[in-house]
Amino acid sequence: MSSIFSGLSRLMPRSSMNAVGINLALACIESLLYGMFFVLAMTSLAVLVGRHTNRTSTFGGRSFTSDRIWTSPLFVATMFLLATVTSHWLITVRRVFDAFVYFDAGQDPMEYYLTVEAPTQVIGTAFVVATVIVGDIILTYRIWTVWDRRWTLIIFPTLCTLAYTALGVSMVQLFASYSPNESIFMSAARHRVIPTSALTLATNLYGTGTIAYRIWSSNRAMKHSHTFGGVGLRVSEGLVIFIESAAFYTFWTLFFVVSFSANSLLEQFAFHCIPAATGISFMLIVVRVGLGFHWSQITGVGAGAAGLAAHARRAPSMRKPALAYPPRAITLNVTRTVEQETDYALRMSPEPSSRHDPAEMC
């Protein structure tokens, strides 16, 4: 990043280096992040569609794809994120051409990038708000799922998301009504942007904390059972917590809040990379769930507390040469598993032995 800025400083006055240099760096970094997001999104769509297509009903062999895939929360979330993140990236690319080619014949890119009321700036802001709303909804859904569908735990993030939606719309309207030469750091904007950002940051911190605690507490209980060693678990525990809690999304939102509060032009870079950062965070979750990726691939243990408890019950029998998972168990609850997106809700109390851990059924 510093090399980009130092190179630009030789080509333009120092006063214009910040705005133009940051936005050029934004175009490069967002394109890189978008490429990562696009690969993850295509992977998740292929896996989700493939899983729904391959699962047919036992009555007449009818495919579930047409009436199941469109109601899948993960599929719908992926499509929404793909639309909003792609649209914002296209706006960013368009702004580069506008600044250096179309606006005033490319003579004053700094003025273009500092124009808050520019149509592309307002539209880009709207896509950022829309992406954050989708991301907060997904995070709320993850809290609900990981905590075994406890509705009381999603009251706070739901209220924050609703409040963010209202303030986010008002923020877009404020930017659209800006007058020429007004700064984005004016008091009216700060009174909208900071509370709006604080709401989504509160949702992110709450989600990251609750999900991380759920996974950590489950694994702590498993460590005390002495079923397996703790060294290998620590690496996988950190990886799963990072993915499941959308920690990258939380850190990037915090980066934007700090930049804007410091009146730094880095806020443009942080703000307009939010869609790509949000998409990457939640596509990692979708890919993990869609591929059935869980701790058994890393440590040989189930992902949720139900899986951990089931593993503890099976530990003595796993030393036997006989198969640990009878083939019949794979097809017992296929329909129920599809509806739950093969997710791994963390249960604190063990289930009856007649029921099978979802981690076994992936």
N, C-alpha and C positions, 0 to 999 in steps of 0.2 A: 504493500500500500504506500509506504513512504517513497519508494522508487517512482511510483506513478506521479505522486505529487511533486517530487523534485524535478522530474522531467517536464511536467507541465509548467513549472515556475520559469523555465527558460523560454517558453513559448508565449507567455502572456504576463501582463502586469500582476504583481503580487496581490492587488486588491481583488482581482477576478479569479485568482488561483483557487481560493477556497470553494466557492460555489460551483465553478465549472469542473474543477478537479474532482471534487466529491461526487458530483453527478456522473462523471465519466467512470470513476471507480465503481459507482453504484451500478451502472450498466454492465460492467464486466462481472462484478461479483454476483449480481442478481442472475445474470445469464448462467453462471456456473452453478448457482444454487438451483435454478430452474431446471437445468439439465439433470441434476441429481433427483429432484422431485419428479420429473417426468418419467425417469426410469423406474422409480419406486411406484408411481401411480400406474404405469402400464403393467408392471409386475403384479400389483395387487388386483387390478381388474382382471387380468388373465387367470390368476389363481381363483378369485371369487367366482367368476363365470364358469371356470372349469369344474370347480367343486359342486356348483349347483347343477351343472349340466350332467355330470356323471352320476348324480344321485337321482334315481328314478323310484317311483312308488312301486310297491309290490303288487298293487292292483292294476293290471293292464300294462305295466311298464311305462306309464306316462311320465314325461319329463317334468321336473319341478321348475325348470328355468323360467318359463314365461310368467308363472304366478308367484315365484319366490324371490328371484334375483332383484326385482324392482322394489321389493319391500325390505330388502336387507339394509340395516342401518349403515353398515360399513360400505356397501356399494353406493348408496345414495350420498354418503359423506365424501367418498372418493370422487364422484362425478361433480359435486358442488365445488370441491377444492380444485379439481382439474380446471373447471371453468373460470373460477375467480383468479387463481394463480396465473394461468395462461393469459388471461385478459390483462392483468396488471403488468406482466412481463412485456406484452406487446405495446402497452402504453409507454413503458420505459424506453423501449427501442424507438418508438415514434417520437418521443421527446428529444432524443439525440439528434434525429434528422431535423426536427423543427428548430432546435437551437443552433445548429451549424449549417443548415441549408435554407430553410424556409423563412424563419423569423428574421426580418430585417436583412435578408440576403446573407444570413450567417455572420453579420458584422458585430453583433452584441449578444453572444450566448449567455453572458452573466445576467443581463437584464431579463432574458427569457426564464432562466432557472430561478430567479428571485421573484418572479411574478406569481403570486399565490393564487390569483383568480384566473389563471390560464385554464382553458377548458380541459386540457390533458391533465393538469395538476388536480383539478377537482374530480375528474373521473377516476384518476389513479387513487385518490384518497377514498373515494366511494368503494373501490374494489378492495382496498386495505381493510376498511370497516367490515365489509361483507365477509372477507376471509376470516377475520378475527371472530366474528359472530359464529361462523361455522366451526372454527376451532374450539371456541368455548363450549359450544353445544356438544362436540365430540368428547371434550375433556369431562364435561358433566356426565355424559353417558358412561365414560370409563369409570368414574367414581361410583356410579350406580351399579355397574357390573362387577367391579372388583370387590366392592363391599356387599356382595350378595343381595343386590337390589333393595337396599335400605333407602326408602324415600326420604327419610329425615335428613340424610347426609347430603342431599343435593338441593335442599332448600336455599342455602346460602349462594352456591354458584348459579342457580337458576335466577335468583333475584338480581345478582350482579350482571348476568348476561342480558336480562331484560332492560336493566338500567343502562348498560353499555349501548344497547341497540338504540334507545331513545337519544342518548347523548351523542352517539356516533352520527346519527342522521342530522342532528342539529349542528354538529361540527362541519359536516359536508356543506350544509346550507350557509354556514358562516364563511367558509372559504370562497364559496361562489359569490358572495355579496361583498367581497373585499374591494377596496378602491385601489387604483394604481399606486405603486410605491409604498404601500403599507407593508410592514414587517410581519412575518409569521409569529414573531415573539411579542406582539402587542398584547396588552392586558386582556382584551376580550377573548383572544385566541387561547391564552394561557388558562383562563377560567373554564374553557371548554376542553382543551386537550389534556391537561393534567388530571382532572377528575375522571375523564373518559379512560385514560390510560391506567389510572389507579384501579378502576373497576376490573378491567381485564387482568391486571397484574394480581389483584386480590384473588380472582378466580384461578389464575395459574398457580400462585403460591399455595392456595388451599388444595387444589387438585394434586400438585406435586407432593405436598406434605402428607395428605391422607393416603394417597396411593403408595408412596414410599414407606410410610409407617405400616400399612397393611402387609406389604411384602416383607419388610424387615421383621415384623413381629411374628409372621408365620415361619420365617426361616430361623428365627431365634428359638422358637419352640422346637423346630426340627433338629437344631444343633444340640439342644439339651437331651434329645432322645438318643444321641450318640449313634444315629443310624449311619452317618457318614462324617468325614472330616470337614473342618471349617475352612481350610485354606483354599480349596478349589471353589467353595461356595462364594467366597468374598468377591472374586472377580465376576462371576456370573450374576451375583446379587446386584452389584453396581450397574452392570450392563442392563439387566432387566428393569431395574428401578429407573434408569436413565430413559429407556424407551417407553415404558408404561406410563411414567409420570409426565411425559412431554417436557422434560427438563430443558431441552434446547430452546423450545418455544418460550419458556419462562425466562431464561437468561436473556434471550434477544429482546423480549418486551422490557425487561429491566434496563437493558442497554439503551433503548429508546427513551425511556422515562428520564434516565440520568442525563442523556445528551440534551434533551429538550429543556430540562430544568436548568442546565448550565448555559442555555442560550447558545449552544454550539451548532454550527451548520452540519455537524455529523448527524443531527437528528434527521436530516433528509435521507442520508444513507441508511440509518437504522430503521426509519419509518417505512421506507419503500422496499426494504428487504424482509419486512414482516410476513407478507404473503408466502414467499418462498420458504422462510424458516418455519412458518406454521405448517405448510404442506409437507415438508420433510419430516417434521416431528410426528405428525399423525399418519403419514404413509408408512413410517416404520412400524407403528402399531398395527395398521391394517395388514401389512405384509406378514408380521409376526403371527397375527391371528389367522390370516388366510392360509399360510403355509403350515400352520400347526407348530410353529417354532416356539419352544418353551425350554424350560431348564433341563429337560431330559436330554436335549441335544448337547448340552454343555456339561452337565454334572451327572446325568443319568437319573435325575429326579424329576417328579411332576412339577408343574408350574404353580398351581394354587395350593392353598392349605388343604383342600380336599385331596389333591394329588399327593401332597406331602404326607397326609395321614394315611392314605391308601398305600403309599410306598412303605411307611413304617410297618403297617400290618403285613405287607408282603415280603419284608426284608428276609425273615428266616426261610421262606419258601423259595426265594430267588437263588439260594445256594444249590437247590436241587436241579438236576439236569432237565426236569420236565419243563414244558412251556409255561411261562408266567402268565401269558394272556391267551386264553382259549380263543380260537378263531370266531366262535359264535358271538363273543362280546363286541366285535366290531360292528355288527348290524343290529344291535338291540334297540338303540334309541336314535336312529338316523335322523328322523324328522325333528325331534327335539334338539338334536345337536345343530342342525342347519339353522333353526330359529335362533339359537344362541350364538351363532357365528363361531362355533367351536371355541368359545371363550372359556377362560379358566377363572371363574369366580373363586375368590379365596374364602374358604369356609373354616371357621375356627373349631367347629365340632366335627368329629368324624361321622361319615354317613354309614348307613347299614351296609353290611358286606355284600348284599345282593345287588347293590347299585354299583355302577362302574364309573370310575373317574373319567371325565371328558378327555383328559390327556391321553387315555388309553385308546380313545376312539378316533384319533386323528390319523 
